[in-house]
Each structure stands twice: as C-alpha cells, then as structure tokens.
C-alpha cells in the first residue's frame, strides 16, 4: 500500500506543462492575449485566466488554442472532468494537437478511465522538450490497469531505453507492478528477469520484497540472502532481511542484519526503527530507546517511531514520556487519515 500511495503522490504532483508544443503557423494562439493567459496559468493564476477565457466564448468562432488553454487551467485546478471536455474540444478543432492529446490522456487516467486514455497516449507518446510527464509512463500505468501487462512492460522499457524482452525490462515492470500491488504478475516478471540474467543486480531483492509482501517468509529470506551474496555492500538488502527475520520471530538474526544495515545506511531511519522493535521484543527497552530516539531525530513525523518510543518509555517506568509519545503517534496517525469533505 505504501508503494501504491507513493506512486499516487507522484501523479498528484503533476501540473500542466509550462509551455505549449510549437504551434502551427498562423494560429491565433500567437496573439498577445492568449500568450498572456498562458503565462497566468503557468504562474498559478488559473482561476483569473478562466474568467478571461470566458470572453472568447462569446465570439462567433472560438480562436485556435482557447480550448487547450481552458483545459490547462482546469487541469491546474484539479477539475479533471471539465478539463477533459475542454481538451476534447481542442482535439475536435485540431486533431493534430499533440499537447492536448497527451494531456487529455493524462486527464482520463486521473479520472480512472485508463481504457479511454490508451489510444490518445499511444498516438502522442513521444517525449518532446515541452513534455513534463513521460507519456510512456502514464501509458504503461494504463496498460497495467487494463491488465495488458506485456504492453506495460514494453512501454516501461521504452521509457528507460531497455530492450523490451530483456531481463532489465522484466525487472522494471515487476517493480512497477509491485508498487500497484499486482503481486502474482510482479513475481512472475521478477522470476523471468532472474531466469534471463541470474546475476542481475536487485533482481533477487525485488523477488524477496514481493514474497515478503505475500508473507512467504522462507522464500523471501532465501532471495534476500542471494542478493546479499551478489551485492554485499547493499545496505537495503540487510534492512529487508532484518524485517523478514523479525516477522519470522528470529530476533537474533534480525538484530545482526539490522546492525549491518545501520553501518551501511546510517541516514536511513528504517533499520533504526526495526532495531527498536526487535529490542523491545527481546525485553531490552533501554537499548531500544537509543535507536528509536535516533530515528525520531532523523524523522520526527514517523508514526511508528513515536508508538514504539511510547512502549519503550512505558517499559522503563517513564510514564509521562510514554503518554507524550503515544499522544504524538495518535496525532500523526489522525493527520494522515483521509478526511471526508462536508457540504453546507
């Protein structure tokens, strides 16, 4: 789910491109009025731009570029349904408007209509100097959501310049599928990557992550160990191995692996938090506190850190501090929960 949320945050951060693709000669968008409106949208004044764009609606013929600008402004305001209508009008006026095709495809994806987005993105998927989001990436996500996994793999491969049937392409697709929680097909693709290239870096680690997500602890541990042998200085694999050992109840090996992760990745909070959890389960709150306090200094807004700190302080009889950390954990958790909008 974190991967999924992580992936969702990337798309929510996407804004409309700051420049249009080169306009065809003699188009009305070259006029000063539309150029100024484009600048307003780019500068975050989309609402004011929309008011001025309304004046063009009264003309007998809507100038070329107006509907595209309306779509850009609406997209900037997260009004995706209205933006889709505007981009559709722009494409009706000019079927060769590549920017409107790209942004309508992205808009349809944001509206949860990937099947409709695919033809648009397929016809306008090339990267240009004005493209702010790689259309190949969004197209691949649309393929995933419509269960066209091989096409998704090929599209991801295009984005990264991999051969579509290479081990790297399969591994990349497997990672993206894991992020969107398509675990069976992710495991299938990661296994294919290992078959094509048994020495491929991070392939066994990704397999282990998929197996860990499926709670297949024995096979996850085995794959993390294989990755450790291939890349012994990869601190992340020791962190993942420590997590697997913790879930399996092997706290001695978990602590050993997490200590190695801390030495290799001293700026990552994950191993410190897991070490705190492991030491608490070993009835060693004093040492757990040391790691958890370090994690809290590195990232004071982590819910789990404060929850575990509360447990550690409570075990040490430091009641006031335990209450403080528990309250902090609850506040952070409440702040992260989605809020329902109320209408008045």
Secondary structure, DSSP 8 states (H G I E B T S, - for coil): -HHHHHHHHHHHT----SS-----TT-GGGSHHHHHHHHHHHTT-HHHHHHHHGGGGGSSS--TTHHHHHHHHHHHTT-HHHHHHHHHHHHHH-TT-HHHHHHHHHHHHHTT-HHHHHHHHHHT----TT-SS-HHHHHHHHHHHTT-HHHHHHHHHHHHT--TTSHHHHHHHHHHHHHTT-HHHHHHHHHHHHHH-TT-TTHHHHHHHHHHHTT-HHHHHHHHHHHHHH-TT-HHHHHHHHHHHHHHT-HHHHHHHHHHHHHH-TT-HHHHHHHHHHHHHTT-HHHHHHHHHHHHHH-TT-HHHHHHHHHHHHHTT-HHHHHHHHHHHHHHHHHHS-------
